[in-house]
Amino acid sequence: MRHIASMDFPNIDPVAFYLGPLPIRWYALAYIAGFLAGWRYCLYLAGLNKDMRPHKTDIDDFLPWAILGVILGGRIGYVLFYQFQLYMANPWEIAQIWHGGMSFHGGISGVIIATFAYSIKRGFSFLRLADMLACATPIGLFLGRIANFVNGELFGRQTNMPWGVVFPRGGGVSRHPSQLYEAALEGAVLFIILYVLARQEWVRERAGILSGVFLAGYGGARFIVEFYREPDVQIGLIAGFLSMGQILCIPMVLAGAVLIGYALIRGGDKDKTHQAG
């Protein structure tokens, strides 16, 4: 039964505009804007430590690697984690990413692999580049979750709260706008936290702190929001309690905590320079 205080979905057209017969969707624009804004922000971060790599030219050259890592990792992760049986029965649909279906956990795994390979190829610290990417990633997360809301997908569980939304594909009941919760926590709040930390020289000198904060922060925020987000219908709740998203977030939080501890124990690069001198 619909709650009297719920809000109707704004019914924004998921297609932003057309280029001739080609539809340009908000979801695609969110990815493009996320990459461009993240790239510019990484250039800014590279300028804070001009005496240490990666430099701005390293960031410029890494952009195609990042795009490839996100798209391939996100799609492969979605297939493996959420729709394995469906795509094994219809493997030709795996490449049809314009129909949707991207996993953040798969995407970040793809970027980590691309970052590791690129840093070895260029001969600089993997963690330093990872720290910059960690600071920029919430921008893309924010835009992506807004696009999810526009598409009326990945909505939340039923609610009687006055800000509940009746989504077109949500069964005619009021639901949590969990996409907006994620945009706020995984996007805006996490970006601000990392921005404040990245302004501290002692943090930037200890490579790995920012990456660890991102992993733990995203994992914790996503774990909490998953209690309000509708579980994937093809998977449901694992053990009757946790969603697949929460299961995948647990190792992220643990890895983040370990990475922060490692960076603090290892110390900063300037400390090592002084000791060596």
PyRosetta script that sets phi, psi and omega in degrees:
from pyrosetta import init, pose_from_sequence

init()
pose = pose_from_sequence("MRHIASMDFPNIDPVAFYLGPLPIRWYALAYIAGFLAGWRYCLYLAGLNKDMRPHKTDIDDFLPWAILGVILGGRIGYVLFYQFQLYMANPWEIAQIWHGGMSFHGGISGVIIATFAYSIKRGFSFLRLADMLACATPIGLFLGRIANFVNGELFGRQTNMPWGVVFPRGGGVSRHPSQLYEAALEGAVLFIILYVLARQEWVRERAGILSGVFLAGYGGARFIVEFYREPDVQIGLIAGFLSMGQILCIPMVLAGAVLIGYALIRGGDKDKTHQAG")
pose.set_psi(1, 134.0)
pose.set_omega(1, -176.0)
pose.set_phi(2, -74.5)
pose.set_psi(2, 134.0)
pose.set_omega(2, 178.6)
pose.set_phi(3, -77.0)
pose.set_psi(3, 137.6)
pose.set_omega(3, -174.4)
pose.set_phi(4, -63.3)
pose.set_psi(4, -26.9)
pose.set_omega(4, -175.5)
pose.set_phi(5, -91.8)
pose.set_psi(5, -0.6)
pose.set_omega(5, -177.0)
pose.set_phi(6, -71.8)
pose.set_psi(6, 160.7)
pose.set_omega(6, -178.4)
pose.set_phi(7, -107.3)
pose.set_psi(7, 142.8)
pose.set_omega(7, 175.3)
pose.set_phi(8, -74.2)
pose.set_psi(8, 146.4)
pose.set_omega(8, 177.2)
pose.set_phi(9, -64.3)
pose.set_psi(9, 137.0)
pose.set_omega(9, -176.1)
pose.set_phi(10, -66.8)
pose.set_psi(10, -10.9)
pose.set_omega(10, 177.6)
pose.set_phi(11, 53.3)
pose.set_psi(11, 51.9)
pose.set_omega(11, 173.6)
pose.set_phi(12, -76.0)
pose.set_psi(12, 133.2)
pose.set_omega(12, 179.6)
pose.set_phi(13, -63.3)
pose.set_psi(13, 122.4)
pose.set_omega(13, 179.3)
pose.set_phi(14, -63.2)
pose.set_psi(14, -16.7)
pose.set_omega(14, 175.5)
pose.set_phi(15, -92.4)
pose.set_psi(15, 116.7)
pose.set_omega(15, -178.2)
pose.set_phi(16, -71.3)
pose.set_psi(16, -44.9)
pose.set_omega(16, 178.3)
pose.set_phi(17, -166.1)
pose.set_psi(17, 174.7)
pose.set_omega(17, -179.9)
pose.set_phi(18, -117.3)
pose.set_psi(18, 138.6)
pose.set_omega(18, 168.9)
pose.set_phi(19, -105.3)
pose.set_psi(19, 90.3)
pose.set_omega(19, -171.2)
pose.set_phi(20, 66.4)
pose.set_psi(20, -125.7)
pose.set_omega(20, 178.1)
pose.set_phi(21, -85.4)
pose.set_psi(21, -4.5)
pose.set_omega(21, -174.0)
pose.set_phi(22, -88.3)
pose.set_psi(22, 117.6)
pose.set_omega(22, 177.9)
pose.set_phi(23, -78.4)
pose.set_psi(23, 131.3)
pose.set_omega(23, 175.9)
pose.set_phi(24, -105.5)
pose.set_psi(24, 112.5)
pose.set_omega(24, -173.8)
pose.set_phi(25, -91.7)
pose.set_psi(25, 153.3)
pose.set_omega(25, 177.3)
pose.set_phi(26, -58.6)
pose.set_psi(26, -35.0)
pose.set_omega(26, -178.3)
pose.set_phi(27, -62.9)
pose.set_psi(27, -42.2)
pose.set_omega(27, 177.9)
pose.set_phi(28, -66.8)
pose.set_psi(28, -40.4)
pose.set_omega(28, 178.5)
pose.set_phi(29, -64.1)
pose.set_psi(29, -35.3)
pose.set_omega(29, 178.1)
pose.set_phi(30, -63.4)
pose.set_psi(30, -41.2)
pose.set_omega(30, 177.5)
pose.set_phi(31, -63.5)
pose.set_psi(31, -46.6)
pose.set_omega(31, -178.1)
pose.set_phi(32, -63.0)
pose.set_psi(32, -47.1)
pose.set_omega(32, -179.9)
pose.set_phi(33, -63.7)
pose.set_psi(33, -38.0)
pose.set_omega(33, 178.8)
pose.set_phi(34, -63.3)
pose.set_psi(34, -43.8)
pose.set_omega(34, 178.3)
pose.set_phi(35, -63.2)
pose.set_psi(35, -46.1)
pose.set_omega(35, -176.7)
pose.set_phi(36, -66.9)
pose.set_psi(36, -45.4)
pose.set_omega(36, -179.9)
pose.set_phi(37, -66.7)
pose.set_psi(37, -40.3)
pose.set_omega(37, 178.0)
pose.set_phi(38, -64.0)
pose.set_psi(38, -39.9)
pose.set_omega(38, 177.5)
pose.set_phi(39, -61.4)
pose.set_psi(39, -46.9)
pose.set_omega(39, -180.0)
pose.set_phi(40, -63.8)
pose.set_psi(40, -37.8)
pose.set_omega(40, -179.9)
pose.set_phi(41, -68.6)
pose.set_psi(41, -38.3)
pose.set_omega(41, 176.6)
pose.set_phi(42, -64.1)
pose.set_psi(42, -36.0)
pose.set_omega(42, 175.7)
pose.set_phi(43, -62.5)
pose.set_psi(43, -40.0)
pose.set_omega(43, 176.9)
pose.set_phi(44, -62.3)
pose.set_psi(44, -44.9)
pose.set_omega(44, -179.6)
pose.set_phi(45, -65.0)
pose.set_psi(45, -37.9)
pose.set_omega(45, 178.5)
pose.set_phi(46, -62.7)
pose.set_psi(46, -31.2)
pose.set_omega(46, 179.2)
pose.set_phi(47, -72.5)
pose.set_psi(47, -16.9)
pose.set_omega(47, 179.4)
pose.set_phi(48, -72.3)
pose.set_psi(48, -30.1)
pose.set_omega(48, 180.0)
pose.set_phi(49, -123.3)
pose.set_psi(49, 75.5)
pose.set_omega(49, -174.6)
pose.set_phi(50, -68.9)
pose.set_psi(50, -19.0)
pose.set_omega(50, -177.3)
pose.set_phi(51, -89.9)
pose.set_psi(51, -1.3)
pose.set_omega(51, -178.7)
pose.set_phi(52, -129.5)
pose.set_psi(52, 143.0)
pose.set_omega(52, 175.5)
pose.set_phi(53, -84.5)
pose.set_psi(53, 154.9)
pose.set_omega(53, 10.7)
pose.set_phi(54, -78.3)
pose.set_psi(54, 140.7)
pose.set_omega(54, 176.0)
pose.set_phi(55, -87.4)
pose.set_psi(55, 178.7)
pose.set_omega(55, -178.6)
pose.set_phi(56, -62.2)
pose.set_psi(56, -36.0)
pose.set_omega(56, 178.1)
pose.set_phi(57, -65.8)
pose.set_psi(57, -34.0)
pose.set_omega(57, 176.1)
pose.set_phi(58, -63.9)
pose.set_psi(58, -39.8)
pose.set_omega(58, 179.3)
pose.set_phi(59, -66.0)
pose.set_psi(59, -43.8)
pose.set_omega(59, 178.9)
pose.set_phi(60, -57.2)
pose.set_psi(60, -47.2)
pose.set_omega(60, -176.4)
pose.set_phi(61, -71.6)
pose.set_psi(61, -21.3)
pose.set_omega(61, -177.9)
pose.set_phi(62, -81.3)
pose.set_psi(62, -19.1)
pose.set_omega(62, -174.3)
pose.set_phi(63, -52.5)
pose.set_psi(63, -48.3)
pose.set_omega(63, 178.4)
pose.set_phi(64, -61.7)
pose.set_psi(64, -34.3)
pose.set_omega(64, 177.2)
pose.set_phi(65, -63.4)
pose.set_psi(65, -42.9)
pose.set_omega(65, -179.1)
pose.set_phi(66, -64.2)
pose.set_psi(66, -44.4)
pose.set_omega(66, -179.7)
pose.set_phi(67, -60.9)
pose.set_psi(67, -45.0)
pose.set_omega(67, 179.9)
pose.set_phi(68, -63.9)
pose.set_psi(68, -41.8)
pose.set_omega(68, 179.7)
pose.set_phi(69, -63.1)
pose.set_psi(69, -43.2)
pose.set_omega(69, -179.6)
pose.set_phi(70, -65.0)
pose.set_psi(70, -48.0)
pose.set_omega(70, -175.0)
pose.set_phi(71, -68.9)
pose.set_psi(71, -49.6)
pose.set_omega(71, -179.4)
pose.set_phi(72, -66.9)
pose.set_psi(72, -46.8)
pose.set_omega(72, -179.6)
pose.set_phi(73, -64.1)
pose.set_psi(73, -42.6)
pose.set_omega(73, -179.8)
pose.set_phi(74, -63.0)
pose.set_psi(74, -41.4)
pose.set_omega(74, -178.3)
pose.set_phi(75, -72.5)
pose.set_psi(75, -46.4)
pose.set_omega(75, 179.7)
pose.set_phi(76, -62.8)
pose.set_psi(76, -39.8)
pose.set_omega(76, 178.4)
pose.set_phi(77, -62.5)
pose.set_psi(77, -41.1)
pose.set_omega(77, 179.0)
pose.set_phi(78, -63.3)
pose.set_psi(78, -42.4)
pose.set_omega(78, 179.4)
pose.set_phi(79, -63.1)
pose.set_psi(79, -45.5)
pose.set_omega(79, -175.6)
pose.set_phi(80, -74.2)
pose.set_psi(80, -40.9)
pose.set_omega(80, -172.9)
pose.set_phi(81, -86.2)
pose.set_psi(81, -30.6)
pose.set_omega(81, -168.2)
pose.set_phi(82, -123.6)
pose.set_psi(82, -30.1)
pose.set_omega(82, -174.4)
pose.set_phi(83, -138.0)
pose.set_psi(83, 42.4)
pose.set_omega(83, -173.6)
pose.set_phi(84, -61.6)
pose.set_psi(84, -49.8)
pose.set_omega(84, -176.8)
pose.set_phi(85, -64.6)
pose.set_psi(85, -39.9)
pose.set_omega(85, -179.9)
pose.set_phi(86, -61.9)
pose.set_psi(86, -45.6)
pose.set_omega(86, -176.4)
pose.set_phi(87, -77.4)
pose.set_psi(87, -24.9)
pose.set_omega(87, 174.2)
pose.set_phi(88, -69.0)
pose.set_psi(88, -30.2)
pose.set_omega(88, 176.4)
pose.set_phi(89, -79.5)
pose.set_psi(89, -25.0)
pose.set_omega(89, -180.0)
pose.set_phi(90, -134.0)
pose.set_psi(90, 66.1)
pose.set_omega(90, -172.6)
pose.set_phi(91, -61.7)
pose.set_psi(91, -25.4)
pose.set_omega(91, -179.6)
pose.set_phi(92, -67.1)
pose.set_psi(92, -16.3)
pose.set_omega(92, -180.0)
pose.set_phi(93, -83.2)
pose.set_psi(93, -9.8)
pose.set_omega(93, -178.4)
pose.set_phi(94, -60.4)
pose.set_psi(94, -38.0)
pose.set_omega(94, -177.7)
pose.set_phi(95, -78.2)
pose.set_psi(95, -9.0)
pose.set_omega(95, -176.0)
pose.set_phi(96, -85.5)
pose.set_psi(96, 66.3)
pose.set_omega(96, -175.7)
pose.set_phi(97, -70.5)
pose.set_psi(97, -16.2)
pose.set_omega(97, 178.7)
pose.set_phi(98, -68.9)
pose.set_psi(98, -12.7)
pose.set_omega(98, 175.6)
pose.set_phi(99, -86.4)
pose.set_psi(99, 0.3)
pose.set_omega(99, -180.0)
pose.set_phi(100, 93.9)
pose.set_psi(100, 173.1)
pose.set_omega(100, 178.4)
pose.set_phi(101, 105.4)
pose.set_psi(101, 75.8)
pose.set_omega(101, 177.5)
pose.set_phi(102, -132.0)
pose.set_psi(102, 138.9)
pose.set_omega(102, 179.4)
pose.set_phi(103, -105.5)
pose.set_psi(103, 127.8)
pose.set_omega(103, 177.7)
pose.set_phi(104, -64.0)
pose.set_psi(104, -42.8)
pose.set_omega(104, -178.2)
pose.set_phi(105, -62.3)
pose.set_psi(105, -36.1)
pose.set_omega(105, 174.8)
pose.set_phi(106, -69.6)
pose.set_psi(106, -39.5)
pose.set_omega(106, 179.7)
pose.set_phi(107, -62.9)
pose.set_psi(107, -43.8)
pose.set_omega(107, -179.4)
pose.set_phi(108, -69.1)
pose.set_psi(108, -32.0)
pose.set_omega(108, 175.9)
pose.set_phi(109, -64.7)
pose.set_psi(109, -40.7)
pose.set_omega(109, 177.7)
pose.set_phi(110, -63.8)
pose.set_psi(110, -40.0)
pose.set_omega(110, 179.4)
pose.set_phi(111, -68.4)
pose.set_psi(111, -38.9)
pose.set_omega(111, 178.6)
pose.set_phi(112, -60.9)
pose.set_psi(112, -44.0)
pose.set_omega(112, 178.2)
pose.set_phi(113, -62.7)
pose.set_psi(113, -45.1)
pose.set_omega(113, 179.5)
pose.set_phi(114, -63.5)
pose.set_psi(114, -40.0)
pose.set_omega(114, -179.9)
pose.set_phi(115, -65.0)
pose.set_psi(115, -43.2)
pose.set_omega(115, 180.0)
pose.set_phi(116, -62.9)
pose.set_psi(116, -46.5)
pose.set_omega(116, -179.1)
pose.set_phi(117, -64.8)
pose.set_psi(117, -42.4)
pose.set_omega(117, -178.1)
pose.set_phi(118, -67.3)
pose.set_psi(118, -41.2)
pose.set_omega(118, -179.1)
pose.set_phi(119, -65.7)
pose.set_psi(119, -36.5)
pose.set_omega(119, 176.1)
pose.set_phi(120, -66.8)
pose.set_psi(120, -44.0)
pose.set_omega(120, -179.4)
pose.set_phi(121, -60.8)
pose.set_psi(121, -39.6)
pose.set_omega(121, -176.8)
pose.set_phi(122, -91.0)
pose.set_psi(122, -14.7)
pose.set_omega(122, 174.8)
pose.set_phi(123, 78.3)
pose.set_psi(123, 42.5)
pose.set_omega(123, 173.9)
pose.set_phi(124, -138.4)
pose.set_psi(124, 176.8)
pose.set_omega(124, -173.3)
pose.set_phi(125, -65.2)
pose.set_psi(125, 125.2)
pose.set_omega(125, 175.0)
pose.set_phi(126, -60.5)
pose.set_psi(126, -42.4)
pose.set_omega(126, -176.2)
pose.set_phi(127, -68.3)
pose.set_psi(127, -30.6)
pose.set_omega(127, 179.5)
pose.set_phi(128, -66.9)
pose.set_psi(128, -43.4)
pose.set_omega(128, 176.5)
pose.set_phi(129, -67.6)
pose.set_psi(129, -40.1)
pose.set_omega(129, 179.3)
pose.set_phi(130, -60.7)
pose.set_psi(130, -37.8)
pose.set_omega(130, 178.7)
pose.set_phi(131, -62.5)
pose.set_psi(131, -42.7)
pose.set_omega(131, 178.9)
pose.set_phi(132, -64.1)
pose.set_psi(132, -43.8)
pose.set_omega(132, 180.0)
pose.set_phi(133, -65.2)
pose.set_psi(133, -36.1)
pose.set_omega(133, 178.7)
pose.set_phi(134, -61.9)
pose.set_psi(134, -39.5)
pose.set_omega(134, 179.6)
pose.set_phi(135, -68.4)
pose.set_psi(135, -31.9)
pose.set_omega(135, -176.1)
pose.set_phi(136, -87.4)
pose.set_psi(136, -25.3)
pose.set_omega(136, -174.2)
pose.set_phi(137, -58.9)
pose.set_psi(137, -38.5)
pose.set_omega(137, 178.6)
pose.set_phi(138, -56.8)
pose.set_psi(138, -24.8)
pose.set_omega(138, 176.6)
pose.set_phi(139, -61.8)
pose.set_psi(139, -49.4)
pose.set_omega(139, 178.4)
pose.set_phi(140, -65.2)
pose.set_psi(140, -36.9)
pose.set_omega(140, 178.2)
pose.set_phi(141, -62.2)
pose.set_psi(141, -44.0)
pose.set_omega(141, 179.5)
pose.set_phi(142, -59.4)
pose.set_psi(142, -50.0)
pose.set_omega(142, -178.1)
pose.set_phi(143, -66.2)
pose.set_psi(143, -38.3)
pose.set_omega(143, 179.7)
pose.set_phi(144, -64.8)
pose.set_psi(144, -40.2)
pose.set_omega(144, 179.7)
pose.set_phi(145, -70.1)
pose.set_psi(145, -34.3)
pose.set_omega(145, 174.5)
pose.set_phi(146, -63.2)
pose.set_psi(146, -40.9)
pose.set_omega(146, 177.8)
pose.set_phi(147, -64.3)
pose.set_psi(147, -37.9)
pose.set_omega(147, 175.8)
pose.set_phi(148, -59.3)
pose.set_psi(148, -40.2)
pose.set_omega(148, 179.0)
pose.set_phi(149, -65.7)
pose.set_psi(149, -44.3)
pose.set_omega(149, 178.6)
pose.set_phi(150, -58.9)
pose.set_psi(150, -38.9)
pose.set_omega(150, 179.9)
pose.set_phi(151, -75.9)
pose.set_psi(151, -10.9)
pose.set_omega(151, -178.4)
pose.set_phi(152, 67.6)
pose.set_psi(152, 33.4)
pose.set_omega(152, -177.4)
pose.set_phi(153, -120.2)
pose.set_psi(153, 164.9)
pose.set_omega(153, 178.7)
pose.set_phi(154, 53.8)
pose.set_psi(154, 40.3)
pose.set_omega(154, -178.9)
pose.set_phi(155, -78.6)
pose.set_psi(155, 175.1)
pose.set_omega(155, -172.6)
pose.set_phi(156, -92.0)
pose.set_psi(156, -175.3)
pose.set_omega(156, 178.5)
pose.set_phi(157, -79.3)
pose.set_psi(157, 169.0)
pose.set_omega(157, -179.1)
pose.set_phi(158, -62.7)
pose.set_psi(158, 146.1)
pose.set_omega(158, -179.2)
pose.set_phi(159, -151.8)
pose.set_psi(159, 156.0)
pose.set_omega(159, 172.3)
pose.set_phi(160, -106.1)
pose.set_psi(160, 8.1)
pose.set_omega(160, 179.7)
pose.set_phi(161, -67.6)
pose.set_psi(161, 147.0)
pose.set_omega(161, -175.5)
pose.set_phi(162, -63.7)
pose.set_psi(162, -20.3)
pose.set_omega(162, 178.7)
pose.set_phi(163, -93.3)
pose.set_psi(163, 9.7)
pose.set_omega(163, 175.8)
pose.set_phi(164, -61.9)
pose.set_psi(164, 150.8)
pose.set_omega(164, -176.2)
pose.set_phi(165, -122.7)
pose.set_psi(165, 139.1)
pose.set_omega(165, 174.7)
pose.set_phi(166, -93.3)
pose.set_psi(166, 102.6)
pose.set_omega(166, -178.5)
pose.set_phi(167, -83.3)
pose.set_psi(167, 146.4)
pose.set_omega(167, -178.0)
pose.set_phi(168, -56.3)
pose.set_psi(168, -36.1)
pose.set_omega(168, -179.0)
pose.set_phi(169, -102.8)
pose.set_psi(169, 17.5)
pose.set_omega(169, -176.1)
pose.set_phi(170, -98.4)
pose.set_psi(170, 15.4)
pose.set_omega(170, 175.4)
pose.set_phi(171, 79.9)
pose.set_psi(171, 15.2)
pose.set_omega(171, 176.7)
pose.set_phi(172, 74.1)
pose.set_psi(172, 15.9)
pose.set_omega(172, 179.5)
pose.set_phi(173, -116.6)
pose.set_psi(173, 159.9)
pose.set_omega(173, 179.1)
pose.set_phi(174, -75.9)
pose.set_psi(174, 133.1)
pose.set_omega(174, -176.7)
pose.set_phi(175, -132.2)
pose.set_psi(175, 154.8)
pose.set_omega(175, 173.9)
pose.set_phi(176, -62.5)
pose.set_psi(176, 133.2)
pose.set_omega(176, 171.0)
pose.set_phi(177, -78.4)
pose.set_psi(177, 69.2)
pose.set_omega(177, -172.4)
pose.set_phi(178, -63.9)
pose.set_psi(178, -23.3)
pose.set_omega(178, 176.0)
pose.set_phi(179, -61.3)
pose.set_psi(179, -38.9)
pose.set_omega(179, -179.9)
pose.set_phi(180, -73.5)
pose.set_psi(180, -32.7)
pose.set_omega(180, 174.3)
pose.set_phi(181, -60.9)
pose.set_psi(181, -44.3)
pose.set_omega(181, -178.7)
pose.set_phi(182, -68.6)
pose.set_psi(182, -39.5)
pose.set_omega(182, 177.5)
pose.set_phi(183, -59.2)
pose.set_psi(183, -38.7)
pose.set_omega(183, -178.9)
pose.set_phi(184, -71.5)
pose.set_psi(184, -48.6)
pose.set_omega(184, -174.0)
pose.set_phi(185, -81.0)
pose.set_psi(185, -54.1)
pose.set_omega(185, -176.8)
pose.set_phi(186, -73.9)
pose.set_psi(186, -25.1)
pose.set_omega(186, -178.0)
pose.set_phi(187, -97.7)
pose.set_psi(187, -78.0)
pose.set_omega(187, -171.3)
pose.set_phi(188, -65.3)
pose.set_psi(188, -51.9)
pose.set_omega(188, -175.8)
pose.set_phi(189, -64.5)
pose.set_psi(189, -46.1)
pose.set_omega(189, -178.9)
pose.set_phi(190, -65.4)
pose.set_psi(190, -37.1)
pose.set_omega(190, 177.4)
pose.set_phi(191, -61.5)
pose.set_psi(191, -45.2)
pose.set_omega(191, -178.5)
pose.set_phi(192, -62.7)
pose.set_psi(192, -44.0)
pose.set_omega(192, 179.2)
pose.set_phi(193, -59.2)
pose.set_psi(193, -48.1)
pose.set_omega(193, -178.9)
pose.set_phi(194, -68.7)
pose.set_psi(194, -34.1)
pose.set_omega(194, 177.8)
pose.set_phi(195, -62.8)
pose.set_psi(195, -45.7)
pose.set_omega(195, 179.4)
pose.set_phi(196, -62.2)
pose.set_psi(196, -44.0)
pose.set_omega(196, -179.8)
pose.set_phi(197, -66.4)
pose.set_psi(197, -40.3)
pose.set_omega(197, -177.7)
pose.set_phi(198, -66.7)
pose.set_psi(198, -19.5)
pose.set_omega(198, 177.1)
pose.set_phi(199, -78.0)
pose.set_psi(199, -10.7)
pose.set_omega(199, -179.2)
pose.set_phi(200, -91.9)
pose.set_psi(200, 121.8)
pose.set_omega(200, -176.9)
pose.set_phi(201, -61.0)
pose.set_psi(201, -38.6)
pose.set_omega(201, -177.7)
pose.set_phi(202, -65.8)
pose.set_psi(202, -28.1)
pose.set_omega(202, 176.9)
pose.set_phi(203, -74.2)
pose.set_psi(203, -46.6)
pose.set_omega(203, -179.2)
pose.set_phi(204, -61.7)
pose.set_psi(204, -31.9)
pose.set_omega(204, -179.5)
pose.set_phi(205, -71.6)
pose.set_psi(205, -21.8)
pose.set_omega(205, -179.1)
pose.set_phi(206, -102.1)
pose.set_psi(206, 83.8)
pose.set_omega(206, -175.6)
pose.set_phi(207, -58.5)
pose.set_psi(207, 128.3)
pose.set_omega(207, 179.5)
pose.set_phi(208, 117.0)
pose.set_psi(208, -23.3)
pose.set_omega(208, -179.7)
pose.set_phi(209, -63.2)
pose.set_psi(209, -49.4)
pose.set_omega(209, -177.5)
pose.set_phi(210, -64.2)
pose.set_psi(210, -40.1)
pose.set_omega(210, 176.9)
pose.set_phi(211, -63.2)
pose.set_psi(211, -41.4)
pose.set_omega(211, 179.6)
pose.set_phi(212, -65.6)
pose.set_psi(212, -41.8)
pose.set_omega(212, 178.1)
pose.set_phi(213, -62.8)
pose.set_psi(213, -40.3)
pose.set_omega(213, 178.2)
pose.set_phi(214, -62.9)
pose.set_psi(214, -49.0)
pose.set_omega(214, -178.2)
pose.set_phi(215, -60.1)
pose.set_psi(215, -48.3)
pose.set_omega(215, -179.5)
pose.set_phi(216, -67.9)
pose.set_psi(216, -39.9)
pose.set_omega(216, -178.8)
pose.set_phi(217, -67.1)
pose.set_psi(217, -46.2)
pose.set_omega(217, 177.9)
pose.set_phi(218, -64.7)
pose.set_psi(218, -46.8)
pose.set_omega(218, -178.3)
pose.set_phi(219, -59.0)
pose.set_psi(219, -43.2)
pose.set_omega(219, 179.7)
pose.set_phi(220, -66.8)
pose.set_psi(220, -43.6)
pose.set_omega(220, -179.9)
pose.set_phi(221, -64.9)
pose.set_psi(221, -45.6)
pose.set_omega(221, -179.8)
pose.set_phi(222, -64.9)
pose.set_psi(222, -39.0)
pose.set_omega(222, 179.3)
pose.set_phi(223, -59.5)
pose.set_psi(223, -43.1)
pose.set_omega(223, -179.2)
pose.set_phi(224, -68.3)
pose.set_psi(224, -46.6)
pose.set_omega(224, -176.8)
pose.set_phi(225, -65.3)
pose.set_psi(225, -28.7)
pose.set_omega(225, -179.8)
pose.set_phi(226, -60.6)
pose.set_psi(226, -22.3)
pose.set_omega(226, 175.9)
pose.set_phi(227, -69.4)
pose.set_psi(227, -17.7)
pose.set_omega(227, 179.8)
pose.set_phi(228, -108.2)
pose.set_psi(228, -8.8)
pose.set_omega(228, -177.4)
pose.set_phi(229, -94.8)
pose.set_psi(229, 139.8)
pose.set_omega(229, 178.9)
pose.set_phi(230, -65.0)
pose.set_psi(230, 126.0)
pose.set_omega(230, 179.7)
pose.set_phi(231, -63.7)
pose.set_psi(231, 153.5)
pose.set_omega(231, 176.5)
pose.set_phi(232, -59.8)
pose.set_psi(232, 127.4)
pose.set_omega(232, -172.4)
pose.set_phi(233, -61.3)
pose.set_psi(233, -32.8)
pose.set_omega(233, -177.2)
pose.set_phi(234, -78.3)
pose.set_psi(234, -11.2)
pose.set_omega(234, -178.8)
pose.set_phi(235, -117.1)
pose.set_psi(235, -44.6)
pose.set_omega(235, -177.4)
pose.set_phi(236, 73.2)
pose.set_psi(236, -155.6)
pose.set_omega(236, 179.0)
pose.set_phi(237, -95.7)
pose.set_psi(237, 132.2)
pose.set_omega(237, 179.8)
pose.set_phi(238, -82.1)
pose.set_psi(238, 128.5)
pose.set_omega(238, -175.7)
pose.set_phi(239, 60.4)
pose.set_psi(239, 21.1)
pose.set_omega(239, 177.7)
pose.set_phi(240, 71.8)
pose.set_psi(240, 13.1)
pose.set_omega(240, -174.1)
pose.set_phi(241, -140.3)
pose.set_psi(241, -48.6)
pose.set_omega(241, -173.8)
pose.set_phi(242, -104.5)
pose.set_psi(242, 143.9)
pose.set_omega(242, 175.2)
pose.set_phi(243, -86.5)
pose.set_psi(243, 168.4)
pose.set_omega(243, 176.8)
pose.set_phi(244, -61.9)
pose.set_psi(244, -38.8)
pose.set_omega(244, 178.5)
pose.set_phi(245, -59.6)
pose.set_psi(245, -40.1)
pose.set_omega(245, 179.4)
pose.set_phi(246, -69.1)
pose.set_psi(246, -38.6)
pose.set_omega(246, 177.8)
pose.set_phi(247, -59.7)
pose.set_psi(247, -42.6)
pose.set_omega(247, -178.1)
pose.set_phi(248, -73.3)
pose.set_psi(248, -21.1)
pose.set_omega(248, -179.4)
pose.set_phi(249, -80.7)
pose.set_psi(249, -25.9)
pose.set_omega(249, -177.5)
pose.set_phi(250, -58.8)
pose.set_psi(250, -50.4)
pose.set_omega(250, 177.5)
pose.set_phi(251, -65.0)
pose.set_psi(251, -26.0)
pose.set_omega(251, 176.8)
pose.set_phi(252, -65.1)
pose.set_psi(252, -45.1)
pose.set_omega(252, 179.9)
pose.set_phi(253, -63.5)
pose.set_psi(253, -44.0)
pose.set_omega(253, 180.0)
pose.set_phi(254, -64.6)
pose.set_psi(254, -44.0)
pose.set_omega(254, 179.4)
pose.set_phi(255, -63.7)
pose.set_psi(255, -38.4)
pose.set_omega(255, 178.5)
pose.set_phi(256, -63.3)
pose.set_psi(256, -43.4)
pose.set_omega(256, 179.4)
pose.set_phi(257, -64.1)
pose.set_psi(257, -41.8)
pose.set_omega(257, 178.7)
pose.set_phi(258, -63.9)
pose.set_psi(258, -41.5)
pose.set_omega(258, -178.4)
pose.set_phi(259, -65.7)
pose.set_psi(259, -40.7)
pose.set_omega(259, 177.2)
pose.set_phi(260, -62.7)
pose.set_psi(260, -46.1)
pose.set_omega(260, 178.7)
pose.set_phi(261, -60.8)
pose.set_psi(261, -42.4)
pose.set_omega(261, 179.4)
pose.set_phi(262, -62.0)
pose.set_psi(262, -44.2)
pose.set_omega(262, -178.3)
pose.set_phi(263, -65.3)
pose.set_psi(263, -38.8)
pose.set_omega(263, -179.9)
pose.set_phi(264, -68.9)
pose.set_psi(264, -41.0)
pose.set_omega(264, 179.9)
pose.set_phi(265, -69.2)
pose.set_psi(265, -40.2)
pose.set_omega(265, -178.4)
pose.set_phi(266, -65.3)
pose.set_psi(266, -33.1)
pose.set_omega(266, 179.4)
pose.set_phi(267, 85.7)
pose.set_psi(267, 179.2)
pose.set_omega(267, -176.2)
pose.set_phi(268, -92.3)
pose.set_psi(268, 162.9)
pose.set_omega(268, -179.2)
pose.set_phi(269, -66.3)
pose.set_psi(269, -35.3)
pose.set_omega(269, 178.9)
pose.set_phi(270, -67.6)
pose.set_psi(270, -35.8)
pose.set_omega(270, 176.9)
pose.set_phi(271, -59.9)
pose.set_psi(271, -42.3)
pose.set_omega(271, -178.8)
pose.set_phi(272, -67.8)
pose.set_psi(272, -36.2)
pose.set_omega(272, 178.8)
pose.set_phi(273, -63.8)
pose.set_psi(273, -42.7)
pose.set_omega(273, 179.0)
pose.set_phi(274, -64.1)
pose.set_psi(274, -40.6)
pose.set_omega(274, -179.7)
pose.set_phi(275, -65.7)
pose.set_psi(275, -40.6)
pose.set_omega(275, -178.9)
pose.set_phi(276, -67.6)
pose.set_psi(276, -33.0)
pose.set_omega(276, 179.9)
pose.set_phi(277, -76.3)
pose.dump_pdb("model.pdb")
